[in-house]
Amino acid sequence: MEPQICMCDCIAGLQFIFDKYAGRDGNKETLTKDELKELFKAEAKGGGTQMPDEAMEGMFQAMDDDKNDEISFQEYMLFVAKLAILASKMKGCMGGQKRS
């Protein structure tokens, strides 16, 4: 039997994770580089713990569309959407199934 996953729960979970780390360094509406690094180390199931600082810096710069040295919720969600698209193309990655 397939697990029952509600889209609303998934979205709420993504918001919860963002809120859990945003604001530790000040602004509760954005993630700093250090907050993003903490988020990935704790939430990326191993992927963030092994990421070199240079790779983390590159990812931060790629996510920071407005180049203000902070990641907004919108920038975070755009990145998550890109990860979801990539995962859907890779069999078994992050629980995703390859689309036909």
DRENTIMI-481176 format. One record per residue: residue in one letter; x, y, z of N, C-alpha, C in turn; residue number from 1. Coordinates in Angstrom, 3 decimals, always signed. Atoms other than C-alpha are relative to their C-alpha. Example, Ala and Ser with C-alpha at 12.3 -4.5 7.8 and 13.67 -1.06 7.14 Angstrom:
<rec 'A',<+0.890,-1.190,+0.000>,<+12.300,-4.500,+7.800>,<+0.900,+1.200,+0.000>,1>
<rec 'S',<-0.820,-1.190,-0.060>,<+13.670,-1.060,+7.140>,<-0.770,+1.090,+0.730>,2>
REM end
This chain:
<rec 'M',<+0.842,-1.181,+0.000>,<+0.000,+0.000,+0.000>,<+0.888,+1.245,+0.000>,1>
<rec 'E',<-0.775,-1.241,+0.084>,<+1.349,+3.429,-0.928>,<-0.265,+0.882,+1.210>,2>
<rec 'P',<+0.221,-0.916,-1.127>,<+1.917,+5.910,+1.900>,<-0.882,+1.171,-0.424>,3>
<rec 'Q',<+0.869,-1.143,+0.263>,<-0.652,+8.684,+2.126>,<+0.753,+1.276,+0.371>,4>
<rec 'I',<-0.746,-1.235,-0.220>,<+1.204,+11.977,+1.723>,<-0.849,+1.164,-0.488>,5>
<rec 'C',<+0.802,-1.172,+0.327>,<-0.702,+15.248,+1.787>,<+0.924,+1.149,-0.424>,6>
<rec 'M',<-0.808,-1.114,+0.479>,<+0.717,+18.152,-0.228>,<+0.090,+1.108,+1.050>,7>
<rec 'C',<+0.005,-1.051,-1.030>,<-0.296,+20.570,+2.530>,<+0.990,-0.313,+1.110>,8>
<rec 'D',<-0.960,+0.397,-1.028>,<+1.746,+18.578,+5.057>,<+1.434,+0.189,-0.479>,9>
<rec 'C',<-1.341,-0.180,+0.564>,<+4.770,+18.644,+2.752>,<+0.394,+1.477,+0.001>,10>
<rec 'I',<-0.270,-1.440,+0.026>,<+4.524,+22.408,+2.303>,<+0.205,+0.526,+1.414>,11>
<rec 'A',<-0.147,-0.424,-1.397>,<+4.032,+22.926,+6.034>,<+1.338,-0.462,+0.568>,12>
<rec 'G',<-1.291,+0.506,-0.449>,<+7.097,+20.770,+6.671>,<+1.153,+0.837,-0.513>,13>
<rec 'L',<-1.047,-0.860,+0.568>,<+9.231,+22.871,+4.330>,<+0.025,+1.355,+0.696>,14>
<rec 'Q',<+0.087,-1.273,-0.727>,<+7.993,+26.049,+6.045>,<+0.563,-0.162,+1.410>,15>
<rec 'F',<-0.487,+0.263,-1.352>,<+8.709,+24.513,+9.471>,<+1.528,-0.060,+0.029>,16>
<rec 'I',<-1.462,+0.108,+0.052>,<+12.288,+23.638,+8.483>,<+0.626,+1.370,-0.210>,17>
<rec 'F',<-0.527,-1.350,+0.230>,<+12.904,+27.156,+7.124>,<-0.073,+0.812,+1.290>,18>
<rec 'D',<+0.207,-0.792,-1.219>,<+11.456,+28.775,+10.260>,<+0.886,-0.461,+1.150>,19>
<rec 'K',<-0.830,+0.572,-1.061>,<+13.468,+26.458,+12.514>,<+1.412,+0.590,-0.003>,20>
<rec 'Y',<-1.373,-0.505,+0.123>,<+16.764,+27.906,+11.210>,<+0.073,+1.501,-0.251>,21>
<rec 'A',<+0.002,-1.439,+0.288>,<+15.831,+31.421,+10.028>,<-0.091,+0.787,+1.299>,22>
<rec 'G',<+0.089,-0.880,-1.156>,<+16.391,+34.168,+12.552>,<+0.974,-0.282,+1.114>,23>
<rec 'R',<-0.985,+0.286,-1.044>,<+19.082,+32.521,+14.624>,<+1.072,+1.082,+0.048>,24>
<rec 'D',<-0.992,-1.082,+0.085>,<+21.410,+35.283,+13.429>,<-0.653,+1.371,-0.118>,25>
<rec 'G',<+0.660,-1.301,+0.072>,<+18.792,+38.050,+13.461>,<-1.348,-0.030,-0.680>,26>
<rec 'N',<+1.232,-0.136,+0.766>,<+16.170,+38.293,+10.690>,<-0.738,-1.336,-0.106>,27>
<rec 'K',<+0.792,+1.230,+0.016>,<+13.436,+35.663,+11.109>,<-0.603,-0.306,-1.367>,28>
<rec 'E',<+0.569,+0.176,+1.342>,<+12.398,+36.102,+7.457>,<+1.009,-0.550,-0.999>,29>
<rec 'T',<-1.045,+0.434,+0.932>,<+15.713,+34.984,+5.934>,<+0.977,-0.955,+0.680>,30>
<rec 'L',<-1.094,+0.857,-0.456>,<+18.543,+32.475,+6.230>,<+1.326,+0.658,-0.357>,31>
<rec 'T',<-1.366,-0.437,+0.279>,<+22.162,+33.596,+6.542>,<+0.791,-1.210,-0.501>,32>
<rec 'K',<-0.849,+1.119,+0.426>,<+25.047,+31.487,+5.221>,<+0.142,-1.028,+1.111>,33>
<rec 'D',<-0.166,+0.929,-1.123>,<+25.598,+29.990,+8.666>,<-1.285,-0.758,+0.302>,34>
<rec 'E',<+1.283,+0.661,-0.242>,<+21.893,+29.254,+9.137>,<-0.280,-1.048,-1.074>,35>
<rec 'L',<+0.209,+0.952,+1.090>,<+21.700,+27.593,+5.720>,<+0.897,-1.222,+0.185>,36>
<rec 'K',<-0.931,+1.103,-0.237>,<+24.759,+25.507,+6.545>,<-0.527,-0.909,+1.113>,37>
<rec 'E',<+0.591,+0.783,-1.092>,<+23.140,+24.392,+9.829>,<-1.201,-0.796,-0.500>,38>
<rec 'L',<+1.183,+0.661,+0.546>,<+19.907,+23.574,+7.990>,<+0.402,-1.230,-0.803>,39>
<rec 'F',<-0.393,+1.129,+0.836>,<+21.658,+21.371,+5.433>,<+0.699,-1.093,+0.793>,40>
<rec 'K',<-0.665,+1.026,-0.814>,<+23.839,+19.624,+8.009>,<-1.012,-0.838,+0.768>,41>
<rec 'A',<+0.985,+0.707,-0.819>,<+20.801,+18.711,+10.102>,<-1.111,-0.660,-0.814>,42>
<rec 'E',<+1.209,+0.433,+0.701>,<+18.092,+18.208,+7.473>,<+0.250,-0.742,-1.306>,43>
<rec 'A',<-0.248,+0.571,+1.327>,<+19.810,+16.910,+4.309>,<+0.369,-1.482,+0.033>,44>
<rec 'K',<-0.244,+1.445,-0.119>,<+20.235,+13.329,+5.579>,<+1.369,-0.409,-0.537>,45>
<rec 'G',<-1.362,+0.358,+0.371>,<+24.012,+13.207,+5.156>,<+0.594,+0.858,-1.090>,46>
<rec 'G',<-0.525,-0.803,+1.099>,<+24.331,+15.394,+2.071>,<+0.681,+1.268,+0.458>,47>
<rec 'G',<-0.569,-1.251,-0.482>,<+25.001,+18.589,+3.986>,<+1.184,-0.179,+0.917>,48>
<rec 'T',<-1.092,+0.205,-0.950>,<+27.370,+17.052,+6.509>,<+1.327,-0.207,-0.696>,49>
<rec 'Q',<-1.223,+0.282,+0.733>,<+29.892,+16.127,+3.842>,<+0.323,+1.072,-1.030>,50>
<rec 'M',<-0.177,-1.029,+1.014>,<+29.624,+19.279,+1.748>,<+1.152,+0.931,+0.377>,51>
<rec 'P',<-1.103,-0.932,-0.280>,<+32.887,+21.254,+1.532>,<-0.506,+1.442,+0.069>,52>
<rec 'D',<+0.401,-1.403,-0.147>,<+32.696,+24.938,+2.488>,<-0.134,+0.703,-1.344>,53>
<rec 'E',<+0.064,-0.636,+1.327>,<+33.377,+25.945,-1.139>,<-1.303,-0.355,-0.711>,54>
<rec 'A',<+1.255,+0.429,+0.627>,<+30.403,+23.915,-2.342>,<-1.192,+0.675,+0.668>,55>
<rec 'M',<+1.079,-0.678,-0.725>,<+28.183,+25.386,+0.377>,<-0.078,+1.465,-0.419>,56>
<rec 'E',<-0.039,-1.403,+0.448>,<+29.295,+28.894,-0.644>,<-0.605,+0.131,-1.394>,57>
<rec 'G',<+0.550,-0.027,+1.352>,<+28.499,+28.139,-4.285>,<-1.500,-0.206,-0.018>,58>
<rec 'M',<+1.437,+0.241,-0.082>,<+25.082,+26.781,-3.379>,<-0.712,+1.236,+0.542>,59>
<rec 'F',<+0.600,-1.209,-0.566>,<+24.345,+29.844,-1.245>,<-0.097,+1.090,-1.064>,60>
<rec 'Q',<-0.004,-1.033,+1.042>,<+25.335,+32.183,-4.093>,<-1.025,-0.308,-1.088>,61>
<rec 'A',<+0.986,+0.390,+1.014>,<+23.177,+30.207,-6.535>,<-1.431,+0.222,+0.491>,62>
<rec 'M',<+1.341,-0.182,-0.566>,<+20.170,+30.431,-4.188>,<-0.350,+1.471,+0.189>,63>
<rec 'D',<+0.203,-1.415,-0.347>,<+20.618,+34.157,-3.404>,<-0.225,+0.828,-1.266>,64>
<rec 'D',<+0.320,-0.662,+1.273>,<+18.868,+35.555,-6.487>,<+0.192,+1.511,+0.034>,65>
<rec 'D',<-0.109,-1.463,-0.060>,<+18.821,+39.173,-5.291>,<+1.342,+0.481,+0.560>,66>
<rec 'K',<-1.380,-0.301,-0.435>,<+22.444,+39.017,-4.014>,<+0.055,+0.925,+1.217>,67>
<rec 'N',<-0.009,-0.800,-1.229>,<+21.633,+40.483,-0.587>,<+0.622,-0.752,+1.181>,68>
<rec 'D',<-0.666,+0.840,-1.005>,<+23.582,+37.772,+1.306>,<-0.961,-0.609,+1.014>,69>
<rec 'E',<+0.998,+0.692,-0.806>,<+20.374,+36.279,+2.725>,<-0.896,-0.805,-0.936>,70>
<rec 'I',<+0.910,+0.829,+0.780>,<+18.044,+33.543,+1.525>,<-1.414,+0.199,+0.537>,71>
<rec 'S',<+1.405,-0.178,-0.380>,<+14.354,+34.455,+1.601>,<-0.727,-1.342,-0.116>,72>
<rec 'F',<+0.794,+1.223,+0.130>,<+11.626,+31.841,+1.886>,<-0.257,-0.311,-1.473>,73>
<rec 'Q',<+0.229,+0.209,+1.434>,<+10.904,+32.342,-1.823>,<+1.235,-0.605,-0.662>,74>
<rec 'E',<-1.236,+0.541,+0.579>,<+14.550,+31.718,-2.757>,<+0.223,-1.446,+0.451>,75>
<rec 'Y',<-0.113,+1.354,-0.557>,<+14.602,+28.652,-0.491>,<-0.939,-0.962,-0.729>,76>
<rec 'M',<+0.976,+0.866,+0.657>,<+11.437,+27.237,-2.075>,<+0.333,-0.232,-1.470>,77>
<rec 'L',<-0.426,+0.193,+1.390>,<+12.724,+27.825,-5.606>,<+1.104,-1.046,-0.077>,78>
<rec 'F',<-1.076,+0.983,-0.040>,<+15.828,+25.838,-4.695>,<-0.554,-1.397,+0.288>,79>
<rec 'V',<+0.617,+1.288,-0.329>,<+13.738,+23.048,-3.123>,<-0.731,-0.555,-1.225>,80>
<rec 'A',<+0.700,+0.442,+1.213>,<+11.626,+22.912,-6.296>,<+0.985,-0.544,-1.027>,81>
<rec 'K',<-1.026,+0.488,+0.933>,<+14.770,+22.546,-8.414>,<+0.539,-1.354,+0.447>,82>
<rec 'L',<-0.445,+1.296,-0.522>,<+15.956,+19.725,-6.136>,<-1.040,-1.080,-0.267>,83>
<rec 'A',<+1.074,+0.965,+0.234>,<+12.569,+18.011,-6.469>,<-0.040,-0.427,-1.463>,84>
<rec 'I',<-0.022,+0.323,+1.432>,<+12.744,+18.204,-10.267>,<+1.172,-0.916,-0.309>,85>
<rec 'L',<-1.180,+0.839,+0.202>,<+16.255,+16.768,-10.235>,<-0.231,-1.398,+0.570>,86>
<rec 'A',<+0.257,+1.293,-0.643>,<+15.218,+14.003,-7.820>,<-0.985,-0.841,-0.801>,87>
<rec 'S',<+0.998,+0.749,+0.769>,<+12.255,+13.065,-10.007>,<+0.603,-0.627,-1.247>,88>
<rec 'K',<-0.683,+0.534,+1.178>,<+14.676,+12.441,-12.863>,<+1.004,-1.095,+0.356>,89>
<rec 'M',<-1.000,+0.970,-0.446>,<+16.974,+10.260,-10.769>,<-0.681,-1.110,+0.787>,90>
<rec 'K',<+0.636,+1.140,-0.665>,<+15.733,+6.812,-9.812>,<+0.593,-0.196,+1.391>,91>
<rec 'G',<-0.414,+0.299,-1.357>,<+15.855,+6.279,-6.072>,<+0.604,+1.152,+0.773>,92>
<rec 'C',<-0.606,-1.132,-0.698>,<+17.298,+9.686,-5.215>,<-1.042,+0.661,+0.887>,93>
<rec 'M',<+0.873,-0.670,-0.964>,<+15.677,+11.175,-2.093>,<-1.415,-0.570,-0.033>,94>
<rec 'G',<+1.316,+0.626,-0.004>,<+12.834,+8.695,-2.425>,<-0.791,+0.240,-1.269>,95>
<rec 'G',<+0.714,-0.286,+1.238>,<+11.883,+9.995,-5.857>,<+0.010,-1.191,-0.934>,96>
<rec 'Q',<+0.048,+1.060,+0.987>,<+10.872,+7.658,-8.639>,<+0.171,+0.623,-1.365>,97>
<rec 'K',<-0.249,-0.512,+1.336>,<+12.025,+8.094,-12.189>,<-1.307,+0.112,-0.768>,98>
<rec 'R',<+1.217,-0.234,+0.787>,<+9.312,+9.586,-14.372>,<+0.199,-0.557,-1.406>,99>
<rec 'S',<-0.102,+0.530,+1.361>,<+8.548,+7.985,-17.715>,<-0.533,+0.982,-1.004>,100>
REM end
